Amino acid sequence: MARDWRKYLDESESRRRDRLVKIEKIKKQKRSVRGRVVDDWLVDAPLKEGDESEAEFAIRLQVLHTSGQRRGRVIEVHKRNIFVAEENDEGQPETELLWLCSVAKRHFQRAHKERNFVVVGDRILFEPDGDVTLDTDGQPKNTDLPRGVIQHAFTRHSRIARRDPLNPEWEHVMLANIDLLVIVASVFHPEVRWGLIDRFLVQAELEGLPAAIVLNKVDLLDNSKLATSEFMERYNKRVSIYKGIGYDVFEICALRPKKTQAEVKRLRESFKGKLIGFAGHSGVGKSSLLNLMKPEFEQIVDDNPEIFYKGRHTTTYNSLLQLGIGAYAIDTPGVRSFSLDGFDSITLSECFPEFRGYKCHYRECTHDHEPQCGIKTAVEEGKISRERYRSFLGLLKGVSFREGEGDASEAEVIADLKARSQVRDEKLNQLEEREREAEDEES
């Protein structure tokens, strides 16, 4: 290129820009593999496909354990500071003693498509820092917060993820390795959004996770000014729809649990022996609900009922807690949006349990406009609810339909919803970018 510098200067601006883009792409690819022979982040995956048998897997894991590495569970993540609890022989995290860990630097060179490198709930292997003194039982001495380095992670057996609002090509994993997804909504303040519940249910079905729906603040249903006859008709219909599908629905008042004592007791029974992941909008009462399960640390909520019923946001980061009822839970901040897209009709229809068992004339039927569609026929016959069918079409088309705004045949409604969704996403991106810049300035 040095010999042809005159030719390079004579190139058009667009060709010169394309050439520079290619050069930067090559440099980035080289940087991403520099000094890395193999990606050994996942310890229970073969180094190369077909290279190891199950016996060799076991031998490699045994070698890692004998080298001083310990099994742990990620409890909290604050940027690059990761709090880890060591696991006992039964695979349960011992949250009484936490280790302050960081990820081994070599792993930052691996290619990944996630917003967060490590998330709460991840099962990992870590080793103590060299300056940590251990007693005869292998426990750290003379420190309340020993330090360590995360060397490997285990494959997640479940996860709840959404498209990253800041980078659409990445995914934001919100919950990992949970046994039950609990979708929390409030009937009012904020008003329940059934579309959000449906999106979380689709994600749970994709992961093969059982899911439950908790409707909080049901005492507000006694307020006739809020709970109009039209609202109560829609509300009761929705509750019966989810129960009819087979989902557990719990109607409680977390602030006044004695009013819904039977439901709270039933909820506690369903939680025992599991790692539960909470998800939902801000201010719906996830932390208040968690406090009913006797957590090791009471979650911060405002005792003022007026604040509670305004739906105030309190939780700011994910945290794994041991519950006094014999379970574990991951409390999450409320989400502003939960975007799912890129599904084909076959995959998406399998995530709606009530759609299963109906056959269509065409093998790759989208269940939208094709004739002789078993799903559409079931909707017309009342065997599948129109509300859930509309949710299906909204996810298939990348649009969130709301009640009273038309159906999939109305092109103007679709265009309007897409435009509003785009404006909302842009505002959310700007807000999250400002929050990230503020955090960087503080650090």
Secondary structure, DSSP 8 states (H G I E B T S, - for coil): --TTHHHHHTS-HHHHHHHHHHHHHHHHHHHHHTT-S----BTTS-SSTTS--HHHHHHHHHHHHHTT-EEEEEEEEETTEEEEEEE-TTS-EEEEEEEEEEE-GGGGGS---BS-SS-TT-EEEEEE-TT--B-TTS-B-S-SS-EEEEEEE---S-EEEEE-SS-TTSEEEEEES-SEEEEEEESTTTT--HHHHHHHHHHHHHHT--EEEEEE-GGGGG-TTTS-HHHHHHHHHHHHHHHHHT-EEEE--SSSGGGGHHHHHHHHHHHTTSEEEEEEBTTSSHHHHHHTT-BSS-------HHHHTTT-----S-EEEEETTTEEEEE---BS--------HHHHHHTSGGGTT---SSTT--SSS-SS-HHHHHHHTTSS-HHHHHHHHHHHHT----TTS--TT-HHHHHHHHHHHHHHHHHHHHHHHHHHHHHHHH-
